[in-house]
Amino acid sequence: MRLKKNRLKPYKMHKFQVIKTEEGIKREGYSDEAIEIKAEIWPASGRLQAEIYGERLNYILNANVEK
């Protein structure tokens, strides 16, 4: 699938990882380094997604990402 260049916007994506603190405690979080991707993002809608996600549908976004 080919994406139209005028619809793509730059977004920053942070990698999810296990972070070890100075005291040696491990916790989950996002890295400080961000990767820039170009994507087309829009709110979720439609009958099928409404049946699957119900009330959570208002907080969901769909995305097409350029490789």
C-alpha positions in Angstrom: 0.0 0.0 0.0 1.4 3.4 -1.0 0.7 6.3 1.3 0.1 9.9 0.0 3.0 12.2 1.1 0.7 15.1 1.9 -1.2 13.1 4.5 1.9 11.9 6.4 3.0 13.9 9.5 6.1 13.3 11.6 5.6 11.7 15.1 8.1 10.7 17.8 8.0 7.2 19.0 9.7 6.0 22.2 10.8 2.4 22.7 9.2 0.5 25.7 11.8 -1.1 27.9 12.8 -2.2 31.4 14.8 0.6 33.1 17.2 -0.1 36.0 17.4 2.8 38.5 20.6 3.8 40.4 19.5 1.8 43.4 19.2 -1.4 41.2 15.4 -1.4 41.1 13.9 -2.5 37.8 10.8 -0.8 36.4 9.1 -0.6 33.1 9.0 2.6 31.1 9.9 4.4 27.9 13.4 5.3 26.7 14.5 8.9 26.5 15.6 8.5 22.9 12.9 9.1 20.3 12.6 7.7 16.8 10.8 9.9 14.3 8.3 8.1 12.1 6.0 9.4 9.4 2.4 8.3 9.8 -1.2 9.0 9.0 -3.4 8.9 12.2 -7.1 9.2 12.5 -9.8 8.4 15.2 -11.3 4.9 15.3 -14.9 4.6 14.1 -17.2 2.2 12.4 -19.6 -0.5 13.4 -17.0 -3.3 13.7 -14.6 -1.4 15.9 -17.6 -0.2 18.0 -18.6 -3.8 18.6 -15.1 -4.9 19.6 -14.0 -1.9 21.8 -17.3 -0.4 23.0 -16.9 2.5 25.3 -13.1 2.6 24.8 -13.5 3.5 21.2 -13.2 7.2 22.0 -9.6 6.8 23.1 -8.4 4.6 20.2 -6.5 5.9 17.1 -5.8 4.1 13.8 -2.5 4.6 12.0 -0.8 3.8 8.7 3.0 4.0 9.1 5.5 4.5 6.4 8.4 2.0 6.5 
